[in-house]
Amino acid sequence: MLKAFLIVAGLVLIGFLIMDETYNFSVTAFGYELTFSVVLLIVGIIILCYLLHLLKKPFGWIKNYKTYRFQKNLLKKENFLTLVLTTVLDKNNVAQKMIMNKEKSLFAKGSTEQLLFEALFNPSEQIFEKLKNNKATELAGIRGLYLSAKEKGDIDTQTQILEKADTTYPDVIWIKQAQLNLQLLQNDWQNALQSLEKLNKAKSIAKEKYIKIKACILYGLKRYKEAFELTPDNPPMAWAYADTVPNKSNDILKKSWSLTPTWETFERYYELIKNETEAKQMKSIEWFVSSNEAAKLSLLAVADVAMKNHLWGVAKETLQNAINSYELTRKMALMMAELERNGWHHEEAAKEWENKAAQLEEAPAWVCSQCHHKGAEWDNICPVCNSCGSVVYKG
């Protein structure tokens, strides 16, 4: 708007200058007479507009005040419809609770607002259909029907509602988010990827979340290299990618170990070196853990390979170092029991370590960052909250 005004004002100014006319005019007030040049007046207005534009940011408090006024007057007729159309029918919604504390009688019988109140106080598919058939509340009706189908677990109805809604309202974010969640639930990876990219293009999803979900989808599409490149700190992405390129497996697993060491990553690497000589196995495992020597599992991995090759002295020294440096775990105690029994034939010492192991619980390795569900195995999609790419290693 400002740009358009300045362009017009500039053209008018150029016109006056071309005609070489001053076009002076006078203003008389309180006995004084002031004479102005039209050209000077236009230049002054342009400068004033620029100053107002530059001062707009320092006066951002005006915008904040408007927001405050909007919140304070939630139930005014001009605000109510907008509020409900964006928040209606979400369970545990603060705005909904604020609305429902008011009286329905605030609005005329049969009005749009009254209809919305009916949906809030007594949600039913019949009410949602009425909302849907009213152009002003169509979106609220669609959302109500969708949530009703979701509560029933009716995936087909949810899909149909969202597909029609996306055609009518292609720019509504909650529709695209609901579509994405439904596609992920159905393992419809290709369409899920398209929905995710639309949300990202609309800048309605956080970058970190976008990356995790995209990696999850790419994993589902078996595009393991891309998934690993997006989330190299997620071990299962590395395992899957390593399986597809055997000649690069060593480097892929080592990179994964450097970021997130897991026992399964070590076991997968050991499968690649188990047929090597004793000396080469030890050299290989030392190369492998060198990317993350400070990790507790690096010491356990070296000790495990040493035990497999009957290098009992190296195994005990390394394992004892791990026990001295970190809190004792069930795995450490069991490895020490095996070492005492098979390496030194100390049965009593082995039983003591086994008794210690029995008193320790192995911490769940995989935890959902959304619902905090704990499990022993990794899942691409959390089995409890259905979040995609949210299960991370916490061992």
N, C-alpha and C positions, 0 to 999 in steps of 0.2 A: 504494500500500500504506500509506504514511504517512498520507495523507488519510483513508483508511477507518478506520485505527486511532484517529486523533484524533476522528473523528465519533462512533465508538462510546464512546470514553473520555469525551467531552463529554456524551453522553446519560446515561451512568452517573452522572457527576458531578451533572448536573441532577437526576437521580432522587434522589440522596442529599440534595441541598439542599431539594428539595420535601418529602421526608419529615422534614426537620429532625432528622436523627439523626446523631450523631457516629461511631458504630461504631468506637470506639477498640479497639486491640489492643496487646498487650505482647509484647516479645521480650527473653528473658533470656540473657545470654552473659557468661562470665568474671566472674560475680558482679554484673553490672550489669543493670538492668532499664530498657528503653526503651519508652515508650508512644507510639503513633502514631494519628493520625486517618486513617481511610480516605479522607476527602475530601482531606486534605493530601497523602496518598500519591499519589492520582490526579493532583492538580495538579502535583506534583513530576515524575511520569512524563511528563506532557504537556510540561512545560518542558524536560526532558531530551531528549525526541524532537525538539523544535524546535532545541535546541542542536546535536544530532547532524546534523540536516538542514543547518543553517547552516555547520557545519564540514566538510561533505562535500567542498566544492571545494578548500579548503586541503590536504585529504588525497588529492588526485588521484593522488599518487604510488603509492597502493595499486593503482589501476587499471593504471598503467604497469607495476607489478611483476607483475601478473597476466598482462599481455601478454608480458612478458619470459619468465615461466614457461611460457606456452603455446608460445612459439618454441623455448625450450630443450628442451621435451618433445614435440616434433613427432610422434614416433613412438609415443607412448603410445596405446593402443587407443582411448581416449575422444576423442583429438584427431585421429587419423589419418583417419577417415572424413570428418569435416568439412573437413579440409584438402584431401583429394583431390577431394571433390565440387565444390570451388570453383576448383581450379587444375589438375585432371588434364588431361593430353593437350595442353596448350599447349606448342608447341615453344619451346626455349630458356627454359623456366620454371625459375627458381632453386629453388622449392620441390620441383619434380619431381626435379631433380638431387640435392637433399638426401635425398629419399626413396630414390632408386635407389642411393645409396651404402650403404644398409643391406641386411641379409640378408632374403630372403623368408621364411626359416625362423622369423622372429620371430612369424609368425602361423600359426594352425592350418590344416591342409590342408582346402580346401573352404570356408573362412570367407570372409566378405565382404571382409576386408582382403586375403586371399590372391588373390581374384579381381581386385581392383583392381591388385595387384602384377603379375599376369599381363598386364593391359592396359598397364601402364607399361613392362614389359620386352619384351613382344612384341605391340604393338598390331595388331589385325586386326579385320575386321568381325565375325568369329565371336565374338571376345572381347567386342566392344562389344554384340553381341546378348545375350550372357549377362548383361552388366551391366544392359542395358535391362530384361531379364526379372526381375531381382532388384529388388524394391521399394526396398530400401535404397540401391541403386546405379543406379537408373533414370536419374537425371539425368546421371551420368557416362557411361552408355552412349549416351544421346541425343547428348551432346556429342561423343563419339568418332565416332559415325556421321556427324554433321554435318561434323566436320573431315575425315573420310575422303572424303566427297562433295565437299567444298570443294577438297581436294588434287587430285581428279580433274577438277575443273571442271564437275561435274554439277550444274547450276543447278536443274533440276527436282527432283532428290532433296533438295537443300538446302532448297528451298522447302517441300516436303512435310514434311520432318523438323521444320522450325522452326514450321510452322503447327500441327502436332500438339503439339509441345512447349509452345507458347504457351498452348494450351488447358488442358494439364495443370498447367503452372507459369506462371501469368500474371504472377507477381511477380519472376521471375528476370531480372536485368538483362542478362546476356550474351546471352540469347535475343533480347531486344528489340534489342540492339545489332547482333547478327548479321542480324536481319530488316531493320533499317534499311540496313545495308551492302549486302545483297542487292537490296533494292528500288532503291537508288541505282544499283547496277550495271546494273539492267534498265530504268532510267529510269521506274520505276513511282512517279511523283512523288506522286500522291494518297495512296497507302498509306504512302509514305516520310514524308510530312508527319504522318500519324497516329502512326507509330512514333516520330518525333522528339518530338512533343508528349508522348507517354507517358513517354519518357526524361526530358524536362524536368520533368514533373510529379513524377516519382520523385526529382528532384534528383540524377540520376546523369550529368549532362553539364555541362561548364563553360559559363558564360554566353556567353563569347566564341565558343566553338566552336558552341554552339547557334545563335547569330545568323548565323554564316557559312553553316552548313548550311541553315538555314531560308531564307536569301536565295537560296542555290543552288537549293533546291527550288522556291521561288516563281518563280524565273527559268525553270525547266523547265516550270512550269505557265503561263507567259506572264503572270504577275501582276507585271509589271515595276515598277509604281509602288511596291508593297509591298516588292519586292526592293531597289529603290533607297533607299527610306526606311530600311531596315534597315542597308544598307551603302553609304552615299553616297560612300565613299572607293574603291569598286570601279568603275572607269570603264565596263566593259561594261554594268553595270546602268543607268548613266546613258544610254549610247548607246541601249539598247533602249527605255528609258522615253521618251527624247526623240523617238524615231521614232513613238511612239503619240500624242504630243501636240505637233504641230508649232508651235502657238501659244505653247508654253512651252519650246521647245527651247533658246532662247538662255540662259534662266535655269538650266535643268537642266545644260547643258554647262558654264556658268560655275561653278556650284557644284562640279561634278566637278573642274574645273580647279583650283579653290582648294584642294582636298584632295589630289588626285593628278593632276598635269598629265602628259598623254601626247600624243605627236605625233598619234595618231589622233583624239583629242578635238579638237585644233586643226583638223585637216583636216575633221572633221565640221562644226565651227563655220564654217570658211571657205566651205563649200558653201552656207551660209545667207546669206553676205554677198557672194559673188563677183560678183553682178550689180549691186552698188551702185557709186556713183561712186568715183573714186580717193580723194578726201578723206574720204568717208564710210566707206570700207573701213578706212582708217588710224584713224579715230576709233573705229570698232567694235572693231578688234582691240586698241586701247589700253584700251577699256572691258573687254574680255574678259579680258585678262591682268592687269588691275589688282587682281584678287582674289588674285594670287600673283606679284607683280612680281619677287620675289627669285629665282624659279625660273629655272634655266638655259633651259628650253624657252620661257619667256615672251619672252626676248630673241630666241631663234631664230624664234619665231612672228612677232614684229614685223618682223624682218629679212626673213622669207620673203614677207610681204604687201608690204613695200616693194619687194622685187625684182620681184614679180609686176606691180607698177604702175610699174616702171622708175624708182623713186626711189632711185637708186644711192648717193647720198650718205648718206641716212638708213640704207639697208641696210648700207653698209660701217661706219658709225659704231657701229650697234647690234651687228653681228656681231663687230666688233673688241672691243667691250666684253665680249661673251660669252667670247671667246677669252682675254682678259686676266684674266677673273674665274674661269674654270673650266678644268678639265683638258680639253685638246683631244680632241674625239671625231671619229669618221669623218664624221658628219653635218656638223659645223662645217667641216671641211676641204673637203668636197665643195661646201658652200654658198659658201665663199670662192672656190673654183675657178670656180664658175659666175658669181660676181660679177665676178671679174677678167676672165673671157672675154667675158661679154655686156655688162657695164656699162662696163668700161674698155678692153676689147680688148687686154688684156695676156696674150698667149698663153703666154709663158714663165712668168709668175707663176702662171697657171692650172695649168700642167703641174706646177709645184713643189707646189702644194697637192694636186693629184691623186696625186702620189707620196707625200705625207704620209698621205693618206687610205688608200692601198693598204697602208701599214704599220700601220694601226690596225684593230682588230676591233670591230665594234659589239656592245656587251654585250647578252646576251639580255634581252629586256624582261620576260618572265613567268617566275616561279619558283614551284614548289610548296613551300609552307611545311612540308609533311610529309616528302616524300622528296627535296626540293631539285632535282627535275628542271627543266631550263631549256628554254624554248621561245621562238620568235619570236611566237607567237600565244596568245591567251587561250583557256583551256578551262574550261567549267563544272565538269567532272570531270577530275582529273589523268589523263592517258593511261597513266601508269606505275603509280601506287599506288591509283588509283580514288577518291581522297579528293575529297569534294564541297566546293566553295567554298574550296579551299586554294591555288589559283593566284592569286598577287598580283603587282602591277606592281613591278619593281625597276629600271626604266630610269634 
